Amino acid sequence: MFRKLRYSNISCFYSNYTTRVAIDPTLKENFDSKEFKPRKHPGTNRVKIATVPPDIQKAIKIILEDNGAKAMYQEGVNLSNYLRSRKLPPEEGEIDEKAAKIHQTISQRTFSKINKELTPSELENLNKTVQNKVFNILKKNVYRWGNVNYDKATCLQYLMVRAAPEYAILVRVLDEISKRNPDYKPRSFFDFGSGVGTGTWAVNTYWKNEIYEYFCVDTSSDMHDLSRLILCKGKDNVEMPYKGYFQRQFLPASSDLKYSIVLSAYSLFELPSMKSRLETVQKLWNKTEDYLIIIEHGSNAGFQIVNEAREFVLNLPEGSNKGYAYSPCPNDNVCPRYMEHETPCNFLMKYESLPFPSKSDISAELFSYVILKKGTRPPDDPQWPRIVRAPIVRSGHTICRLCTAQGELKEIIFSKAKFDQTTYRCARSSNWGDVLPVK
């Protein structure tokens, strides 16, 4: 299903460039004329800190106060911590395979101590003892996965602690499209696992007057009720402001309808196996007209889900359904970070928390994501390298860790002595998640 790992083409660890790099020659005139400045070069992220829009905040405050949600805040924090720390569900046969190995070890250890012939009754009792030991070891060592049941109380808890970071991350990711394609005007939006509606808030930040249809899928009817109430200013007697706003509990069985932007944010984790996740990714990709966006927590498990979706789409047969990695990857090769099996490819987004139940403050959240675009990569795509870890800034030099167009991880030391001033200052001004406009 996935491509074979091509070790010959991939660097599993950061390595130093042996050749010089410099600002993309096509940008030289822009820098010389001061149109671009190193501190705000074309590869910098525009969204530094994101805040939930004031009208949405006002609606959320009304809803939380009306439901006495202040008493649920700590439960919300516990829910958020649980969601961030979740692991992937065991695959079919994985537990049986682990149980068989444990059973073999326990049996050998137990029966090696027996130096007499056992009666049928003694053998039966000894086998029961072995089975009990195996069960107890499995109970301690096998992750007990389960999807979350979002009833009304759980939805309110989720709203309090997850709305702000999720909105911030969505705005940050969607800005990649808005910035690189400023003339783009999406006409429709499909949100799989729409939750409290952060996807709708985020697309409206950029294309509120362009989108004529919002199609939201979430298995929780309480989530649907809450997301509609937020859009209606927190009041039951207010008319829905969007005529083309539709909600469903399940993906349509069959439909030829396609949507400009399709989003799955923090939703694939709720599916019980890789098979079900990839079947869902296939359905979402089939419904994608322009961009498919997958976002998960920045944990190893979250990154694994994002990467398997990326690999699945990029391995589809050539044809009308072909796509390429639009962001954050500057290439369509096997992910070099996945090869390491140590740290996920993730990024950090700062956000202002909701002012409920106390004053808001600035926090940060790790996330993994991929934007997949229909079609083939255009020949004029510069494929600038992405900074995949926070640059190390020292006196006289800056160390940047990059994912390159060749599908390699490279570490470059930008120093005053070896690089021209523009290249050096651009590297020094860049942050984790930026692309560096160098060739």
C-alpha positions as CSV (number, residue, x, y, z in Angstrom):
1,M,0.0,0.0,0.0
2,F,2.8,2.4,0.8
3,R,6.0,3.1,-1.1
4,K,9.1,1.1,-0.2
5,L,11.5,3.1,1.9
6,R,14.3,4.2,-0.4
7,Y,17.2,4.5,1.9
8,S,19.6,5.4,-0.9
9,N,17.6,8.6,-1.6
10,I,16.9,9.6,1.9
11,S,19.1,11.0,4.7
12,C,17.8,9.6,8.0
13,F,19.7,12.2,10.0
14,Y,20.5,15.8,9.6
15,S,23.6,16.4,7.5
16,N,25.5,19.5,6.6
17,Y,25.4,21.0,3.1
18,T,28.8,20.8,1.3
19,T,27.6,23.3,-1.3
20,R,26.8,27.0,-0.9
21,V,23.2,28.1,-0.7
22,A,21.8,31.6,-1.4
23,I,18.6,33.5,-1.8
24,D,16.5,32.4,-4.7
25,P,17.9,34.4,-7.7
26,T,14.4,35.3,-8.8
27,L,14.0,37.3,-5.6
28,K,17.3,39.2,-5.8
29,E,15.8,42.3,-7.4
30,N,13.0,42.4,-4.8
31,F,15.5,42.4,-1.9
32,D,17.8,44.9,-3.7
33,S,14.9,47.3,-4.1
34,K,13.8,46.8,-0.5
35,E,10.5,45.4,-1.6
36,F,11.3,42.4,0.5
37,K,13.1,42.7,3.8
38,P,14.8,39.8,5.5
39,R,12.7,40.1,8.6
40,K,9.6,39.7,6.6
41,H,10.8,37.6,3.7
42,P,8.3,35.7,1.4
43,G,8.7,32.5,3.4
44,T,7.7,33.8,6.8
45,N,4.4,32.8,8.4
46,R,2.0,35.7,8.7
47,V,0.0,34.3,11.6
48,K,2.1,34.6,14.8
49,I,-0.6,34.5,17.5
50,A,-4.3,33.8,16.7
51,T,-7.3,34.9,18.7
52,V,-10.9,33.6,18.3
53,P,-13.0,36.3,16.6
54,P,-14.8,38.6,19.1
55,D,-18.3,37.7,17.9
56,I,-17.5,34.0,18.3
57,Q,-16.1,34.7,21.8
58,K,-19.2,36.6,22.8
59,A,-21.4,33.8,21.7
60,I,-19.3,31.2,23.5
61,K,-19.4,33.3,26.7
62,I,-23.2,33.4,26.6
63,I,-23.5,29.6,26.0
64,L,-21.0,28.7,28.8
65,E,-22.7,31.0,31.3
66,D,-26.2,29.8,30.4
67,N,-25.0,26.2,31.0
68,G,-23.0,26.8,34.2
69,A,-20.0,25.5,32.5
70,K,-17.5,27.1,34.8
71,A,-17.8,24.1,37.1
72,M,-16.7,21.8,34.2
73,Y,-13.5,23.6,33.4
74,Q,-11.1,21.1,35.2
75,E,-12.9,18.2,33.5
76,G,-12.2,20.0,30.2
77,V,-8.5,20.3,31.0
78,N,-8.4,16.6,31.8
79,L,-10.2,15.9,28.5
80,S,-7.7,18.0,26.6
81,N,-4.7,16.2,28.2
82,Y,-6.2,12.8,27.4
83,L,-6.7,13.8,23.7
84,R,-3.2,15.0,23.4
85,S,-1.7,11.8,24.9
86,R,-3.7,9.2,23.1
87,K,-2.1,6.4,21.1
88,L,-3.3,4.7,18.0
89,P,-5.8,1.8,18.4
90,P,-4.2,-1.7,18.2
91,E,-4.5,-3.2,14.7
92,E,-6.4,-6.4,14.1
93,G,-4.3,-9.4,15.2
94,E,-1.8,-7.2,17.0
95,I,-3.1,-8.1,20.5
96,D,-3.4,-11.8,19.7
97,E,0.2,-11.8,18.4
98,K,1.4,-10.1,21.6
99,A,-0.7,-12.5,23.8
100,A,0.8,-15.5,22.0
101,K,4.4,-14.3,22.7
102,I,3.6,-13.5,26.4
103,H,1.9,-16.9,26.7
104,Q,4.9,-18.7,25.3
105,T,7.3,-17.0,27.7
106,I,5.1,-17.5,30.8
107,S,4.4,-21.2,29.9
108,Q,8.1,-21.9,29.5
109,R,9.0,-20.2,32.7
110,T,6.1,-22.0,34.6
111,F,6.5,-25.5,33.3
112,S,10.3,-25.5,33.5
113,K,9.9,-25.5,37.3
114,I,7.8,-28.7,37.2
115,N,9.9,-31.9,37.7
116,K,7.0,-34.4,38.0
117,E,4.2,-35.8,35.8
118,L,1.0,-33.7,36.3
119,T,-2.4,-35.1,36.7
120,P,-5.1,-33.8,34.3
121,S,-6.5,-31.7,37.2
122,E,-3.1,-30.2,38.1
123,L,-2.4,-29.4,34.4
124,E,-5.7,-27.7,34.0
125,N,-5.1,-25.5,37.1
126,L,-1.6,-24.7,35.9
127,N,-2.9,-23.6,32.5
128,K,-5.5,-21.4,34.2
129,T,-2.7,-19.8,36.2
130,V,-0.7,-19.1,33.0
131,Q,-3.7,-17.6,31.3
132,N,-4.4,-15.3,34.3
133,K,-0.8,-14.1,34.2
134,V,-1.0,-13.5,30.5
135,F,-4.2,-11.5,30.9
136,N,-2.8,-9.4,33.7
137,I,0.3,-8.6,31.7
138,L,-1.8,-7.7,28.6
139,K,-4.0,-5.4,30.7
140,K,-1.0,-3.4,31.9
141,N,0.9,-3.3,28.5
142,V,-1.8,-3.0,25.8
143,Y,-3.2,0.4,25.2
144,R,-7.0,0.5,25.8
145,W,-8.1,2.7,22.9
146,G,-11.6,4.1,22.7
147,N,-13.3,6.9,20.9
148,V,-14.8,9.7,22.9
149,N,-18.6,10.0,23.4
150,Y,-19.4,13.7,23.0
151,D,-22.6,14.3,24.9
152,K,-23.7,17.8,25.8
153,A,-21.4,18.2,28.9
154,T,-18.4,16.8,27.1
155,C,-19.0,19.2,24.1
156,L,-19.0,22.2,26.5
157,Q,-15.8,20.9,28.1
158,Y,-14.3,20.6,24.6
159,L,-15.4,24.1,23.7
160,M,-13.7,25.6,26.7
161,V,-10.3,24.1,26.2
162,R,-10.0,23.1,22.6
163,A,-11.7,25.8,20.5
164,A,-9.0,28.4,20.9
165,P,-5.9,26.2,20.0
166,E,-7.8,24.5,17.1
167,Y,-9.0,27.7,15.6
168,A,-5.4,29.2,15.8
169,I,-3.9,26.1,14.1
170,L,-6.6,26.1,11.4
171,V,-6.0,29.8,10.6
172,R,-2.3,29.2,10.5
173,V,-2.7,26.3,8.0
174,L,-5.3,28.0,5.8
175,D,-3.0,31.0,5.6
176,E,-0.6,28.9,3.6
177,I,-3.2,28.7,0.9
178,S,-4.3,32.3,1.2
179,K,-0.7,33.6,1.1
180,R,0.6,31.4,-1.8
181,N,-2.5,31.7,-3.8
182,P,-4.0,35.2,-3.1
183,D,-6.4,35.1,-6.0
184,Y,-8.0,31.8,-4.9
185,K,-11.7,31.9,-4.1
186,P,-13.1,28.6,-2.7
187,R,-16.8,28.2,-3.4
188,S,-17.5,25.3,-0.9
189,F,-16.2,23.8,2.3
190,F,-16.5,20.3,3.7
191,D,-15.6,19.8,7.3
192,F,-15.2,16.1,8.4
193,G,-15.4,15.9,12.2
194,S,-16.6,19.5,12.4
195,G,-16.9,19.6,16.2
196,V,-17.8,23.0,17.6
197,G,-17.3,24.6,14.2
198,T,-13.7,25.9,14.3
199,G,-13.3,25.0,10.7
200,T,-16.2,27.3,9.6
201,W,-14.8,30.1,11.8
202,A,-11.4,29.7,10.2
203,V,-12.4,29.6,6.5
204,N,-14.6,32.6,7.2
205,T,-11.5,34.5,8.4
206,Y,-10.2,34.4,4.8
207,W,-13.2,33.6,2.4
208,K,-16.4,34.5,4.2
209,N,-17.9,36.3,1.2
210,E,-16.8,33.6,-1.3
211,I,-18.1,30.3,0.2
212,Y,-21.7,29.5,-0.7
213,E,-21.9,26.0,0.9
214,Y,-20.7,24.6,4.3
215,F,-21.1,20.9,4.7
216,C,-20.3,19.7,8.2
217,V,-20.1,16.0,9.3
218,D,-19.9,15.0,12.9
219,T,-21.3,11.8,14.6
220,S,-22.3,13.9,17.7
221,S,-25.7,15.6,17.4
222,D,-24.8,17.6,20.5
223,M,-21.7,19.0,18.7
224,H,-24.0,20.0,15.8
225,D,-26.4,21.8,18.1
226,L,-23.5,23.6,19.9
227,S,-21.8,24.7,16.6
228,R,-25.1,26.1,15.2
229,L,-25.8,27.9,18.5
230,I,-22.4,29.6,18.3
231,L,-23.0,30.8,14.8
232,C,-26.4,32.1,16.0
233,K,-24.7,34.3,18.6
234,G,-25.4,31.9,21.4
235,K,-29.2,32.5,21.2
236,D,-32.0,30.1,20.2
237,N,-34.2,32.8,18.6
238,V,-31.5,34.0,16.1
239,E,-31.8,33.0,12.5
240,M,-28.9,31.0,11.0
241,P,-26.7,33.5,9.2
242,Y,-25.6,31.1,6.5
243,K,-28.2,29.7,4.1
244,G,-25.9,27.1,2.6
245,Y,-25.0,25.5,6.0
246,F,-25.7,21.8,6.2
247,Q,-25.0,19.2,8.9
248,R,-24.9,15.4,8.8
249,Q,-23.9,12.7,11.2
250,F,-22.2,10.5,8.7
251,L,-20.3,10.8,5.4
252,P,-22.7,10.5,2.4
253,A,-22.7,6.9,1.1
254,S,-22.3,8.0,-2.5
255,S,-22.2,11.5,-4.1
256,D,-20.5,13.1,-7.0
257,L,-20.4,16.5,-5.2
258,K,-16.9,18.0,-4.8
259,Y,-15.9,20.7,-2.4
260,S,-13.2,23.4,-2.9
261,I,-11.6,22.7,0.5
262,V,-12.0,19.5,2.4
263,L,-10.8,19.4,6.1
264,S,-10.3,16.7,8.6
265,A,-9.0,18.2,11.8
266,Y,-8.5,16.0,14.9
267,S,-11.0,13.5,13.5
268,L,-9.1,10.5,12.0
269,F,-8.0,9.6,15.5
270,E,-11.6,8.7,16.3
271,L,-11.5,5.8,13.8
272,P,-10.7,2.3,15.1
273,S,-8.1,1.1,12.6
274,M,-5.7,2.1,9.8
275,K,-8.1,0.5,7.3
276,S,-11.0,2.7,8.4
277,R,-8.8,5.8,8.4
278,L,-7.5,5.2,4.8
279,E,-11.0,4.4,3.6
280,T,-12.1,7.7,5.0
281,V,-9.1,9.5,3.4
282,Q,-10.1,8.0,0.1
283,K,-13.7,9.3,0.4
284,L,-12.5,12.7,1.4
285,W,-10.0,12.9,-1.4
286,N,-12.7,11.9,-3.9
287,K,-14.8,14.8,-2.6
288,T,-11.8,17.3,-3.0
289,E,-11.8,19.7,-5.8
290,D,-8.7,21.7,-4.8
291,Y,-7.3,21.1,-1.3
292,L,-7.5,18.3,1.3
293,I,-6.2,19.3,4.7
294,I,-5.4,16.8,7.4
295,I,-4.5,18.0,10.9
296,E,-3.8,16.0,14.1
297,H,-2.0,16.6,17.4
298,G,1.8,17.0,17.2
299,S,2.5,13.7,18.9
300,N,4.1,10.6,17.4
301,A,0.7,9.1,16.9
302,G,-0.8,12.2,15.4
303,F,2.1,12.5,13.0
304,Q,1.7,8.9,12.0
305,I,-1.9,9.4,11.0
306,V,-1.0,12.5,9.0
307,N,1.9,10.7,7.3
308,E,-0.2,7.6,6.4
309,A,-2.8,9.9,4.8
310,R,-0.1,11.7,2.9
311,E,1.5,8.5,1.7
312,F,-1.9,7.0,0.7
313,V,-2.8,10.0,-1.5
314,L,0.6,10.4,-3.1
315,N,0.6,6.7,-4.0
316,L,-2.7,6.8,-5.9
317,P,-2.5,5.8,-9.6
318,E,-1.8,8.5,-12.1
319,G,-4.9,10.1,-13.5
320,S,-7.5,12.7,-12.6
321,N,-7.3,11.9,-8.9
322,K,-3.6,12.6,-8.6
323,G,-2.3,15.1,-6.2
324,Y,0.9,16.5,-4.6
325,A,2.1,17.7,-1.2
326,Y,1.3,21.5,-1.1
327,S,2.4,22.1,2.5
328,P,4.4,21.8,4.7
329,C,6.4,19.4,2.4
330,P,8.6,20.8,-0.4
331,N,8.6,17.4,-2.0
332,D,6.5,14.2,-2.7
333,N,9.1,11.8,-1.5
334,V,8.9,9.4,1.5
335,C,8.9,11.7,4.6
336,P,12.5,11.8,5.9
337,R,11.3,12.6,9.4
338,Y,9.1,9.4,9.4
339,M,12.3,7.5,8.7
340,E,13.8,8.5,12.0
341,H,11.1,7.0,14.2
342,E,12.1,9.3,17.0
343,T,10.5,12.7,16.6
344,P,7.4,13.7,14.7
345,C,7.2,16.3,12.0
346,N,5.3,18.9,13.9
347,F,5.0,22.7,14.4
348,L,4.2,25.1,17.1
349,M,1.3,27.6,17.1
350,K,0.7,30.3,19.7
351,Y,-2.8,31.3,20.6
352,E,-4.8,33.4,23.0
353,S,-7.0,31.3,25.2
354,L,-10.7,32.0,25.8
355,P,-11.4,34.5,28.6
356,F,-13.4,31.9,30.4
357,P,-13.5,31.0,33.3
358,S,-10.6,33.3,33.9
359,K,-8.6,35.9,32.0
360,S,-7.1,34.8,28.7
361,D,-3.4,34.2,28.3
362,I,-0.9,33.2,25.6
363,S,-0.3,29.5,25.2
364,A,1.1,27.2,22.5
365,E,0.1,24.0,20.8
366,L,2.0,21.4,18.8
367,F,0.4,20.1,15.6
368,S,1.1,18.0,12.6
369,Y,-0.5,18.6,9.2
370,V,-0.5,18.2,5.5
371,I,-2.2,20.1,2.7
372,L,-2.7,17.9,-0.4
373,K,-3.6,19.6,-3.7
374,K,-5.3,18.1,-6.7
375,G,-3.3,18.0,-9.9
376,T,0.5,17.9,-10.4
377,R,3.1,20.2,-8.9
378,P,3.6,23.2,-11.2
379,P,7.0,23.6,-12.9
380,D,7.4,27.0,-11.4
381,D,7.0,25.8,-7.8
382,P,10.2,27.1,-6.1
383,Q,10.1,24.2,-3.5
384,W,11.9,26.2,-0.9
385,P,13.1,24.2,2.1
386,R,10.9,24.1,5.2
387,I,12.4,24.9,8.7
388,V,11.3,21.9,10.7
389,R,12.8,22.8,14.1
390,A,13.3,26.1,16.0
391,P,16.5,27.7,14.6
392,I,19.5,27.9,17.0
393,V,20.6,31.5,17.0
394,R,24.1,32.3,18.2
395,S,26.4,35.2,18.0
396,G,27.6,35.4,14.4
397,H,25.7,32.3,13.1
398,T,22.3,30.6,13.0
399,I,21.7,26.9,12.6
400,C,18.6,25.9,10.5
401,R,17.3,22.4,10.2
402,L,15.5,22.0,6.9
403,C,13.4,19.6,4.9
404,T,14.4,20.0,1.3
405,A,13.0,19.5,-2.2
406,Q,15.1,16.4,-2.5
407,G,13.3,14.8,0.4
408,E,16.3,15.1,2.8
409,L,16.8,16.6,6.2
410,K,19.7,19.1,6.1
411,E,21.3,21.2,8.8
412,I,22.9,24.4,7.6
413,I,25.0,26.8,9.6
414,F,24.5,30.3,8.3
415,S,27.4,32.5,9.3
416,K,28.3,36.1,8.5
417,A,31.6,35.0,7.1
418,K,30.4,32.4,4.6
419,F,27.0,33.8,3.4
420,D,25.9,37.1,1.8
421,Q,24.1,39.5,4.1
422,T,20.6,38.9,2.7
423,T,20.8,35.1,3.0
424,Y,22.3,35.4,6.5
425,R,19.7,37.8,7.7
426,C,16.8,35.9,6.2
427,A,18.0,32.7,8.0
428,R,18.4,34.6,11.3
429,S,15.0,36.1,11.0
430,S,13.2,32.8,10.3
431,N,11.2,30.7,12.7
432,W,10.1,27.1,13.1
433,G,7.6,26.4,10.3
434,D,8.8,29.1,7.9
435,V,10.1,28.2,4.5
436,L,13.5,29.7,3.6
437,P,13.6,31.2,0.1
438,V,17.0,29.8,-0.9
439,K,18.3,27.7,-3.7
